[in-house]
Structures are given as structure tokens and as C-alpha cells.
Amino acid sequence: MVKQSGLGSNLFVDQYDVSGDIGAINSIVTSRSLLDVTGLDKSAFERILGLRDGAISYTAFWNIAAGQAHIALSSLPTTDRVMSLFVAPLTVGSAAASILAKQVTYAPTRGQDGSLKAGINGVANANGLEWSGGGLGDGMLTTGKQTFASGTQNGTSVDYGATSTLFGAAAYLHVFSLGSGTPTVTIADSANDSTFTPITGLAFSPTVAYAERLQTATNATIRQYVRVQISGTYTNLVCAVNFVRYTETIAT
């Protein structure tokens, strides 16, 4: 059995790395609603699974520097936010949790001890919170926050086992900075860890710092080996990629 602490983990919110300002992850919730389908002839409840859901809650220290917690989180945007926890060790294939969420709170509090902190909650929108890695057969495809200097570059591949899956996948991209140009960030798969083909639906085209979630068709085949590939004319792309492979039919 392999046990570990949460030391050295990272939290990303859109194009912001707020890892140094987060004191605690209060909860990371994946859930499904339950539908009551109890018939008249039953003496106990019958239930079936409904829609997926999810939420993440964390506490930030007060930091008003550019790009840090207060600037990144206090605006409470009405648009969706991409929030990702990359769990240490920050290596390709390690566990990560990502959510396309509505940020519903920004709640600073001044403690009796003089501390100044803010509570943040993100609630899933259209997709549930998604875990990868940690033995789940997918995981982060970058070493946490990774820099690609220029030109065509291939990330380290992850071996997901000999059997292809037939239920598609999703990918989350955080771009923290981009020196210049327009890179293409593609998730590609292979049957032999040699010849890789881009996965349809998982190609990002960032032009600025931002974050995005993409998903394949729900019946797409994902082969044994997967990696991230960077191409195009660009300089100094700093990004993080989380890849989620579905092993069964996923309902929204």
C-alpha cells in the first residue's frame, strides 16, 4: 500500500497558479444525484443514479500582489472557471482533480488571532468534478506546471495498459503564460508507444494565458499510450495538462 501526504501539491485557477496562497483544500467532492423510482409494490426505496456533480472548496491567504490570490479570486466572474488540484509528486501520470465550475463565493474573514483569509467555493457546471491518475489509468500529462521553450516537443507518454478504452476522454489545459506565437497543444495516443496520432477533439490553440476543458465523442477509442504534443511557432509556453480517460459510459 502506498500512502502519501498532500505536501508539494499545486492549485491552479484558470491562468493563475495560486498554490503558494492556498492554506487548505477544505473539500473536493464528486457526487451523483439519486432518483427515487420506488414502485407501489415495494416496501423500501428504489433508487437509480442521476446526473454527476462536484465541488471544490479551499481557503486562501490574503495576497494582493499581481496574479496572486486576491486578484485571481475576488472578481467572482459569472463565466466558468477551470480549477485543478495537481497532487504531488508532480510527475507525468500522477493524480489530479479538475472541475469546470462556477465560483460561487469569495468570503474573506479576519480571525481573532489577526489572520486574514478568504473562503472560495467552486460548483460544477455541466460536468462533474473529474479525478485522474493515482492508479485510475490516466493522470497529469505535464510535470505539474511545465515550460515548453519553442518548436515541436513531445511530453513523456503514459502507459494505460494493454486494453484500449471505448468511451472517450477529456482534457484540461491551464496556460499561465505565453511568450509569443500560437502553439497547438494536442493530446495524442498510440498502440505501440512509437507512432502517435492526435485524439480528435483534444487540440487546444492558446493565444494568451487562459484555461479550457475539451472532451472527445463519448464513443471515442483511446489507445494504450497517451502523451501531450506541442507544435507551431511560439516561445515559452508555460502550461499544465490534466487528462481524464473514461472507462465506462459517462453521463453528463
C-alpha positions in Angstrom: 0.0 0.0 0.0 1.3 3.4 -1.0 0.3 6.3 1.3 1.4 9.9 1.0 0.8 13.4 2.3 -0.5 16.4 0.3 2.8 18.3 0.6 4.0 19.9 -2.6 0.7 19.9 -4.4 -0.5 22.7 -6.6 -3.8 24.5 -7.1 -4.5 26.3 -10.4 -7.4 28.5 -11.2 -7.7 29.4 -14.9 -4.4 31.0 -15.8 -3.4 31.6 -12.2 -1.0 29.5 -10.1 -2.3 30.3 -6.6 -0.5 27.3 -4.9 1.5 29.5 -2.6 -1.5 31.4 -1.3 -3.7 28.4 -0.5 -3.6 27.2 3.1 -6.1 24.3 2.8 -8.2 22.4 0.5 -11.3 22.0 2.6 -13.1 19.6 0.3 -13.0 18.0 -3.2 -16.4 16.4 -3.8 -17.5 14.1 -6.6 -21.2 13.1 -6.4 -24.2 11.8 -8.2 -27.9 12.7 -7.6 -30.2 9.8 -6.7 -33.6 9.4 -8.4 -36.4 7.9 -6.5 -38.1 5.3 -8.6 -39.9 3.4 -5.9 -42.9 1.4 -7.2 -46.2 1.0 -5.4 -45.4 -2.7 -4.8 -42.2 -2.0 -2.9 -41.7 -1.8 0.8 -38.4 0.0 0.6 -37.0 2.8 -1.6 -35.7 2.0 -5.1 -33.1 4.4 -6.4 -31.1 4.9 -9.6 -28.2 7.2 -10.3 -28.8 10.6 -11.9 -26.6 13.4 -13.0 -22.9 13.8 -12.0 -21.9 16.7 -9.8 -18.9 18.1 -8.0 -17.5 20.9 -6.0 -14.2 22.2 -4.6 -13.7 24.4 -1.5 -10.4 26.0 -0.4 -9.0 28.7 1.9 -6.7 31.4 0.6 -4.3 33.7 2.4 -4.6 37.4 1.7 -2.2 38.4 -1.1 -2.8 41.5 -3.2 0.2 41.1 -5.5 -0.5 40.9 -9.2 -1.6 37.4 -10.2 -2.0 36.2 -6.7 -5.0 35.1 -4.6 -6.9 38.3 -4.1 -6.6 39.5 -7.7 -7.3 36.0 -9.1 -10.3 35.1 -6.9 -12.1 38.3 -5.8 -13.7 39.2 -9.1 -16.2 36.4 -8.8 -16.7 36.1 -12.6 -20.0 34.9 -14.0 -18.3 32.8 -16.6 -17.0 29.2 -16.0 -13.6 28.8 -14.2 -11.3 25.8 -14.6 -9.9 24.8 -11.2 -7.4 22.0 -10.9 -5.6 20.3 -7.9 -2.3 18.7 -9.1 -1.3 16.2 -6.3 2.4 15.8 -5.6 4.6 14.2 -6.8 4.2 16.4 -9.8 5.2 13.8 -12.4 3.5 12.7 -15.6 0.8 10.2 -14.7 0.3 11.5 -11.2 -3.2 12.2 -9.8 -5.1 15.4 -10.4 -8.6 16.7 -10.0 -10.2 19.2 -12.3 -13.6 20.9 -12.4 -15.3 23.3 -14.8 -17.1 25.4 -12.2 -19.0 28.4 -11.2 -17.2 30.3 -8.4 -20.0 31.0 -6.0 -18.1 32.5 -3.0 -15.3 34.8 -2.1 -15.6 35.3 1.6 -12.7 37.0 3.5 -12.6 36.6 7.3 -10.4 38.3 9.9 -9.6 35.8 12.6 -9.3 36.7 16.3 -5.6 35.9 16.0 -5.3 38.7 13.4 -5.2 36.4 10.4 -6.9 37.4 7.1 -8.1 34.6 4.9 -10.7 34.0 2.2 -13.0 31.1 1.6 -13.7 30.1 -2.0 -16.2 27.5 -3.4 -16.5 26.3 -6.9 -19.5 24.3 -8.0 -19.5 22.1 -11.2 -21.3 23.4 -14.3 -22.4 20.9 -17.0 -19.7 18.4 -15.9 -18.8 16.8 -12.6 -15.5 17.1 -10.9 -13.1 14.7 -12.5 -10.2 12.8 -11.0 -7.3 11.3 -13.0 -4.2 9.3 -12.2 -3.3 7.7 -8.9 -4.0 4.2 -10.4 -7.0 5.4 -12.4 -5.3 4.8 -15.8 -4.8 8.5 -16.8 -3.3 11.5 -15.0 -1.5 14.7 -15.5 0.4 14.8 -18.8 2.8 17.6 -17.7 5.1 17.7 -14.7 2.7 20.0 -13.0 3.4 23.5 -14.3 5.8 22.8 -17.2 7.7 25.1 -19.6 8.0 24.4 -23.4 10.6 26.7 -24.8 9.8 26.5 -28.6 9.2 24.2 -31.5 7.8 20.7 -31.7 8.0 18.9 -28.3 6.6 15.6 -27.1 5.8 15.0 -23.5 6.5 11.8 -21.7 4.0 9.1 -22.6 1.8 7.3 -20.0 1.1 3.6 -20.4 -2.6 2.9 -19.5 -2.5 -0.8 -20.0 -2.9 -3.2 -22.9 -6.6 -2.7 -23.5 -7.9 0.3 -25.4 -11.0 2.1 -23.9 -14.0 2.9 -26.0 -15.7 5.7 -24.0 -13.7 8.8 -24.9 -11.8 11.2 -22.7 -11.5 14.8 -21.5 -8.5 17.1 -21.1 -7.9 20.3 -19.1 -5.3 22.9 -20.1 -4.1 25.8 -17.9 -1.9 28.3 -19.8 -0.1 30.5 -17.3 2.0 32.5 -19.8 2.9 32.5 -23.4 5.9 34.5 -24.7 4.8 34.8 -28.3 3.1 32.9 -31.1 0.3 30.4 -31.4 1.2 26.9 -30.2 -1.1 23.9 -30.7 -1.4 21.7 -27.6 -2.6 18.2 -28.7 -3.3 15.1 -26.7 -2.2 12.1 -28.8 -2.4 8.3 -28.4 -0.6 5.3 -29.7 -0.8 1.5 -29.7 2.9 0.9 -29.6 4.5 4.0 -27.8 6.1 4.9 -31.1 3.5 6.2 -33.7 1.2 8.7 -32.1 -2.0 10.2 -33.6 -3.8 13.3 -32.3 -7.0 12.4 -30.5 -9.9 14.0 -32.3 -11.4 16.8 -30.1 -8.4 17.3 -27.8 -6.4 20.0 -29.6 -6.0 23.4 -27.9 -4.9 26.6 -29.7 -3.9 29.1 -27.0 -3.0 32.7 -27.9 -3.0 34.1 -24.4 -2.9 32.9 -20.8 -6.2 31.1 -20.2 -7.8 27.7 -19.3 -10.1 25.3 -21.2 -11.7 21.9 -21.0 -12.2 19.8 -24.1 -13.9 16.4 -24.5 -14.0 13.8 -27.2 -17.0 12.0 -28.5 -18.3 9.6 -25.9 -17.6 6.6 -28.0 -14.0 7.5 -29.0 -11.3 4.9 -28.7 -8.4 5.8 -26.5 -5.3 3.6 -27.1 -2.7 2.3 -24.6 -0.2 5.2 -24.6 -1.0 8.8 -24.3 1.1 12.0 -24.3 0.9 15.7 -24.9 2.4 17.2 -28.0 3.3 20.8 -28.6 3.7 22.2 -32.1 3.6 25.5 -34.0 5.6 28.7 -33.9 5.8 30.0 -30.3 8.1 30.8 -27.4 8.0 30.0 -23.7 4.7 28.2 -23.2 4.1 27.6 -19.5 1.2 25.2 -19.0 -0.3 22.3 -17.1 -2.4 19.5 -18.6 -4.7 17.0 -16.9 -6.1 14.1 -18.9 -9.1 12.0 -17.9 -9.8 8.8 -19.7 -13.3 7.3 -19.3 -13.6 3.6 -18.7 -17.4 3.4 -19.0 -20.2 5.4 -20.4 -20.2 8.9 -18.7 -23.5 10.7 -18.5 -23.3 14.5 -18.1 
